[in-house]
Amino acid sequence: MSSPMDPAGGAAAPANPGAGGRYYKRFDRIDRVMHASLMITFIGCAITGIPPLFSDHGWAAGLARALGGYAGAALIHRICAAVMIVVFVSHVARVFLVAARRTGLMAILWGPNSMTPQPQDIVDIWRHVLWFVGKGERPKFDRYTYWEKFDYWAVFWGMFIIGGSGLILWFPAQFAAFLPGWIFNIATVVHGEEALLAVGFIFTIHFFNGHLRPEKFPMDLVIFTGRIPEHELKDERPMEYERLLKAGGLAAAETTPPSRPAMYFGWIVGGTAVVVGTLTVVVIVYSVIT
Amino acid sequence: MIRATLRATALALMLGLAAAAGAKETGRKAADPNEKCLDCHAEAEPGDKSAAGKPVKVEPESFLKSMHGQAKVACVECHADEGVRKYPHKSPQPAQCSSCHETAVKDYAATAHGMARKGGNGVAATCSNCHGTHDIKPAADEASLVNRAHIESTCAACHGSEALVKQGKMPGGNVAALYHDSIHGRLLRSEGKAKDRVPVCTDCHGSHDMRPKKDPESAVSRANIPDTCGTCHAKVKKVWAGGQHGKMRASHVMTAPGCTDCHGAHTISDPKAPQWQVAVIRECGGCHTDYIKTYRDTYHGQVTDLGFTVVATCASCHGAHDMLPKSNPLSKVSDERILSTCQACHPKANANFVKFQPHANKHSKESGLILYYTTKFMQILLAGVFAFFGLHTVLWLYRGLAEVRRRRGEVNQEKH
């Protein structure tokens, strides 16, 4: 076994992780179901919500008609939004439940298994960018990298901003009971702009960071299978690997190879999401330019 | 008309008598003044042409059934020039109508057709283009080309022919096709009561008083359109006259829209048609340019832009013909009436609800500082995130590709 400090060690590992090798557990079943639900409902909201934002383009009217017209698209949008809110609330509840039962509150608020941004993340950003331009070693990431944390908190921010404004626009009379009507103007601006940010970010930056970058291309199946191959863990998250090695948790984290259904789901549903998302971005960029 | 008919009858009788007298002398039965002409022209083949390229065939039965045939008008009364009297005819001129139909011909000269023809436009219609030639029937006769039943096809013979429209540089293009698909054209073909009341071409344009649009006397001039449409749509005209557009017209602001500015002329749609209700928003926006921009920033404006009619259009809030400025208490959007206007769609709307700004300009501080700065904040947020991660992504792509190449190189070296 090559040292986790040796970058060539990971590179020499077989390109196809399916051909033997150890696997470690990264996401459990509930994490994966939640990601899949979030992914499907996000795309549902995106493709039904984008036509109004580009209403002056011919494709927008065509897309809206294809999605069932005004009534159909609005229904899909609201069903997806409601499911997304449920998924989000369940996730937050689960984090605290797990904390209460197993890890304790501190473990989710700080440390390598916490999503909280920490000083090390700032250092990592700086070193990562230096590595991009050929200066220095690649930073040794732990379980959650800074860009993963950004994605995670972006969902939180987005849920409040888009979800909150969306609810205001969904139930205007109820909100007008205690808010002035110009809140609908604010909600319209915020909902649309934040939606563009979310769609633009997920369908370009998240796709690139998670799947499309040369080291991962065309797709990282870890979020669908929940399992990370040993060479990837050593190569990309050496701090986590070493930490588990020292603490003796590596054996406990070891798991079976990915199941075929999970891989198929990843390839087909995840692949479709990447294609739909990329197409959406191409159309948006084209429309913004013209 | 009666005078003309009497004169024609008298002339015909005189000529008939003369012919009869001649017949007596020669001992032949010839009561018909046109017999001499028909001797040749009835015998001709339908395709036969004169030296000038004109058809020479005359169907005696068709002529006899025509108005002129019934009145026993002689051929030479219309084909009156000297050249026709002798045989072979020397360069005969076109048939003339003015000796009997003096007023009609005079009126025709001031019509769009008459003026175009005077101006050298050889395609512009003359009497025969609309009325026919040897088969002219009274307008009341259903077989007449100018009977209500045939007006559309008679006008369309020229105004529905792409080639003639182009050749004659006719204003409006193929207006016959547009009319055919308009609500008027469609009702004309329907089986309902409306088919006998909807306007055909001449109801709006007139016939012998059909002046060009730019002529102030024209029934379809900008100033006269409301009266012309109001002939049938009297109620709507009254409502329009009380609205801001009508009031502006009354004070001679001619840029204010009349009927056709919003509804179109030959393209008039059913105002209840959802597609039209959505399309007409662009007509409003054609003048109210700032308001359509801010409207398109709202959900109302976006959904209608996509072609769906469920949400508010301009008319939903402002009224269709009775729109008035917000400052007028009678306006649907005045402080006094706005709540009931919103409640038409949002029954639960309250005083808070109507503080919504349907035409807020998010880029102007005048529409509220919170909206303005929220918009600015969102723009900076988007620009910031995309700038940082855009650069991050580009650099990573560059490094990632370099890494992949390097590793591939290492693997190859190991193999050798």
Boltz contact constraints between the chains, C-beta under 6 A:
constraints:
  - contact:
      token1: [A, 11]
      token2: [B, 407]
      max_distance: 6.0
  - contact:
      token1: [A, 51]
      token2: [B, 306]
      max_distance: 6.0
  - contact:
      token1: [A, 52]
      token2: [B, 302]
      max_distance: 6.0
  - contact:
      token1: [A, 55]
      token2: [B, 302]
      max_distance: 6.0
  - contact:
      token1: [A, 55]
      token2: [B, 305]
      max_distance: 6.0
  - contact:
      token1: [A, 55]
      token2: [B, 306]
      max_distance: 6.0
  - contact:
      token1: [A, 56]
      token2: [B, 305]
      max_distance: 6.0
  - contact:
      token1: [A, 61]
      token2: [B, 306]
      max_distance: 6.0
  - contact:
      token1: [A, 61]
      token2: [B, 307]
      max_distance: 6.0
  - contact:
      token1: [A, 64]
      token2: [B, 306]
      max_distance: 6.0
  - contact:
      token1: [A, 70]
      token2: [B, 308]
      max_distance: 6.0
  - contact:
      token1: [A, 70]
      token2: [B, 310]
      max_distance: 6.0
  - contact:
      token1: [A, 132]
      token2: [B, 395]
      max_distance: 6.0
  - contact:
      token1: [A, 132]
      token2: [B, 396]
      max_distance: 6.0
  - contact:
      token1: [A, 132]
      token2: [B, 399]
      max_distance: 6.0
  - contact:
      token1: [A, 173]
      token2: [B, 348]
      max_distance: 6.0
  - contact:
      token1: [A, 176]
      token2: [B, 350]
      max_distance: 6.0
  - contact:
      token1: [A, 176]
      token2: [B, 352]
      max_distance: 6.0
  - contact:
      token1: [A, 176]
      token2: [B, 353]
      max_distance: 6.0
  - contact:
      token1: [A, 180]
      token2: [B, 352]
      max_distance: 6.0
  - contact:
      token1: [A, 180]
      token2: [B, 355]
      max_distance: 6.0
  - contact:
      token1: [A, 181]
      token2: [B, 352]
      max_distance: 6.0
  - contact:
      token1: [A, 181]
      token2: [B, 353]
      max_distance: 6.0
  - contact:
      token1: [A, 181]
      token2: [B, 354]
      max_distance: 6.0
  - contact:
      token1: [A, 181]
      token2: [B, 355]
      max_distance: 6.0
  - contact:
      token1: [A, 181]
      token2: [B, 356]
      max_distance: 6.0
  - contact:
      token1: [A, 182]
      token2: [B, 355]
      max_distance: 6.0
  - contact:
      token1: [A, 182]
      token2: [B, 357]
      max_distance: 6.0
  - contact:
      token1: [A, 182]
      token2: [B, 368]
      max_distance: 6.0
  - contact:
      token1: [A, 184]
      token2: [B, 356]
      max_distance: 6.0
  - contact:
      token1: [A, 185]
      token2: [B, 357]
      max_distance: 6.0
  - contact:
      token1: [A, 185]
      token2: [B, 360]
      max_distance: 6.0
  - contact:
      token1: [A, 185]
      token2: [B, 371]
      max_distance: 6.0
  - contact:
      token1: [A, 186]
      token2: [B, 371]
      max_distance: 6.0
  - contact:
      token1: [A, 186]
      token2: [B, 374]
      max_distance: 6.0
  - contact:
      token1: [A, 189]
      token2: [B, 362]
      max_distance: 6.0
  - contact:
      token1: [A, 189]
      token2: [B, 374]
      max_distance: 6.0
  - contact:
      token1: [A, 189]
      token2: [B, 375]
      max_distance: 6.0
  - contact:
      token1: [A, 193]
      token2: [B, 378]
      max_distance: 6.0
  - contact:
      token1: [A, 197]
      token2: [B, 382]
      max_distance: 6.0
  - contact:
      token1: [A, 205]
      token2: [B, 389]
      max_distance: 6.0
  - contact:
      token1: [A, 205]
      token2: [B, 393]
      max_distance: 6.0
  - contact:
      token1: [A, 208]
      token2: [B, 393]
      max_distance: 6.0
  - contact:
      token1: [A, 213]
      token2: [B, 396]
      max_distance: 6.0
  - contact:
      token1: [A, 213]
      token2: [B, 400]
      max_distance: 6.0
  - contact:
      token1: [A, 214]
      token2: [B, 400]
      max_distance: 6.0
  - contact:
      token1: [A, 214]
      token2: [B, 401]
      max_distance: 6.0
  - contact:
      token1: [A, 214]
      token2: [B, 404]
      max_distance: 6.0
  - contact:
      token1: [A, 215]
      token2: [B, 400]
      max_distance: 6.0
